[in-house]
Amino acid sequence: MTRPPSGTPAAFAAALRAREQLIGYWSVLDSPVSTERIARLGYDYVALDAQHGLIEYSGLLASLTAIDTKGSTAVGLVRTEANDPAPIGRALDAGAAGVIVPLIDTAQDAADAVAAVRYPPLGRRSYGPMRSGLRIGPDPAEAHEQTVVLAMIETADGLANVAEICATEGLDGVYVGPSDLRIALGGATSTDPAVDDRFEAALVTVRETAAAAGIAAGIHNADGASAARRLAEGFTFATVSSDLTHLAQIAGSHLAAARGTEEAR
């Protein structure tokens, strides 16, 4: 069977389900032009954050369109605002190649997320692929093949139930939210080093459980070096930082260089 061209939802879904290593980028800004440029850099996916990001629906639609531009190597994923059929369906109808669903605590939560992504009889997604039908599907069977659903593991309950979550029929992978998970493990902040041992042990649990279930395991990272480390440890996909973070870092470094100081705030 011929492999679909890279940069297509079909190729991305096949690679993710085969547990191939994939690298993505995180976007929180409602800036389709900059998102378009990022999509041409060589990343496998660009994830748009509709939960904590600064992106309304019109921006989400425009950014997904920008990701699909000529020269893009990436597909667009959306972290939805909630595990709810309405925002999940809207993200998919807008052209997302998959959704990252937050705050998955139980196998039932995971099953609900899968059901929101799949059309009947496999799920309960309502049929109305206003934009996605131009690139994904539009027939339900094709959409199922080309669209992925990822469950976030970021709570104490999610970690405790990770084996049952990973065993959920139709779930393509799990995705660690490190900030929330570190706090859930007792961290005073999202980067508290006091819980490093517990946090690292939790990551081992998640990636080994996903591997045993035969599904993908991903994690968010502060930088590319951290992403490389997590991939080497056994995660199958890794996301790098965010556009807003990098904007501040690069602008600050240039300011420091211009002033001849070590660092700019």
N, C-alpha and C positions, 0 to 999 in steps of 0.2 A: 504494500500500500504506500503510495506517495505521500511524503510528509507535507503538510500545508506550509506555505511560505512563512518565514519568520516575520514577527511583527503582527501576525493575524491572531484573532481570538482563538481560532481552532488550533494553531500551533502552540500558543501559550497554554491552553488548557491541556493539550496532550503532554507538553513538557512538564507542567506542574504535577499532573497525575502520575507521570513516570518518575517523579521525584528527582528530576534533573535540577541542577543548581541554576537559580534565577536571581537576578539583582534588580531591585527597583528603587524608585525615588518617591519621596513623600511631598505632597503639595498642600499647603494650607491657605494660599493666597488666591483670591479671585482675580487672576491675571492670565487669561488664556494665551497672550502673546509669549510670556515667559515660559508657560507650561509647554507651548509648542516647541520652543527651543530646547527645553530639557528632553522632550520626547525624541529629539533627533540626535542625542548624545551617545546612544548605545544601550541605554537601560532596557530591560525586558518589560518593565511595567512602570507606570506612574500612578500612584495611589492618591486620589483626591479625598481629603478629609472633610466629610460633611457632618461629622460629630463635633469636633473641637475646632475645625478650621473656620475660615472667614468666607465661606463660599455658599451663596444662596443658589436656588435651583437654576436660575438663568446662567449663573457663572459655571455651575456644574455642567450644564449642557454645552456651553461654549468651550469649556476646557476639554471635555470629552471629544468634541469635534476637532479641537486643535491637536490633541494627541494623535488623532487619526490622519494627520496631514501627510503629504508627500515627504518621504525621507524619514519618517518616524520608524524607529525600531521597537517601539513600546505599544502595549495595550493599556487602556485606562481601567483601573479598578476604583471602586468607591468604598470608603469606610462610611457606612450608613449611620444616621443619627441614632437609630434604635433597631432592635430586633422586632420589626413590625412590617407587615406586608406592604403598607403604603409607601414608605420611603425606599424600601428595597425594590419594589416594582417600578417606581419612578426612576431610580438610578439605572435599572436595567433597560427600561424603555428609552432612556436618553442615550444609550449606547455603551454602558459599562460592560466590560468583558467578564466582570465578576464583582462580588461584594465581599467586604470584610465586615463581619457582623459583631458588634461589641457586646461585652458583658454576658457572655454565654456561661451559665452556671451549671447547667444540667444537660443530660442527653435530650430531654424534652425541648429545652431551649434550642439545641442544635437541630433537632428534627423540625422545629418550627421555622428556623432559618432556611433549611433546605426546602421546605414546603413553599416558602414565599418566593423561592427562585425557580422552582419547577412548575410547569403547567400540569393541569389534570391529565391523567389520573395519578401522576407522581407527586403532585403538590397542589397549590391553590393560587398560583400566579394568574392574574387576570390578563387576558390577551389584548394587547394594544401596543405593539412595538413601533411607536411613532417614528423614532429614528433608528433604533437598533435593527429593525428589519432591513435596513440598507446594507448592513455589514454582518449581522449576527442572526442566524436563522434565515428567513422568518418562521419557517415551519417549527413547531414545538420540538420535534426530535432533534433537529439541527441546533436549535437554541440550547437544548440540554447538553449536547455534545460540546458546544463552544463556550459555555458559560460556567464559571466556577463559583463556589461558595466556601468561604473560609470563616471559621469560628474563632473569635478572640478568647484566649486564655489569659485572664488578667485579674481574677478574683480568687479568694481562698476556696470558695465552693467550686469554681471552674477547675482549679488545680486538683482538688480532692476527687473530682468526678471526671478527670481527663480521660481515663480509660473508656468509660461509657460514652463520653463525647466523641472520641476518636472512632468508636465502633458504629457511629450513627450512619445508617445507609444513605448514600448520596452526598455525604460531606467530603469535600475535596482536600481539606487541610485545616490545620490550626495555626493561629498566629499569636505570638506572645506580645502583649502590651507591657513592656518592662516597667514603665513608670507606675502604673496601677498595681502590677503584680508585686513590685518591691514594697509599696505601701501596704498592700494586703498581707505581706509577710512580716509586718511590724516595723517597717522603715518609717522614720520620722519625716522623711522627704522622699521625693521620687528618685534620688540618687544616694540615699543614705548608705554609706559603706558598712555600717554596723550589721546589716543583714546580708552581706555578700555571700557568706557560706550557704545560707538558706536559699538565697536567690539562685546561685549557681546549681545547687542540688535540684531546685525546681525546674531549671532549664533542661537538665539531664533527663528528668522524669518526662517532661513534655516531648522532647525530641525522640527519646527511646520508645515512648508509648505510641507516638505517631508512626515511627518506623515499623513497629510490630503490627500496627493496623494497616500498613501499606499506604498511608496518606502523607501529604506534604506537611512540613513543619517550617514555619517562618517566624521571624523576629524583627522588630524595629531596632535600629542602631543609631547612635549619635554621629557616627562617621564611617567612612569607607573601610578603615583599618579594622574597626570593630565588626563590620559586616563580614570581612574576610575571615576573621577569627571564628565567628559563629558558623560560617559555612564549613570551615575546616573541622569544626567540632561535630558536625553532622546535621545541622539545619539545612534544609533544601532550598529555601529562598530567604532573602534578607533585604530589608529596606534601609536606605540611607537617609538620615536626618530630615530636613525640610527646607523649602525655598526661603521661608522667612528667617530661619536660623542662619542659613548661609548668606543671605543678604546682609544681615547685621554683622556677621563675622568678617566678610570681605570688606564691607564699607569701613569697619573699625580698623582692620589691618592697614588699609590704605591711608586712613587718617593718621594712624600711628607713624607710618612711614613718612608722611608729609611733614609731620611735626618733629620727627626725629626722636620720638619716644618709643618705649617698648610696647606699649599696649594702649588702646583706646577703649573706652567703655561703650 
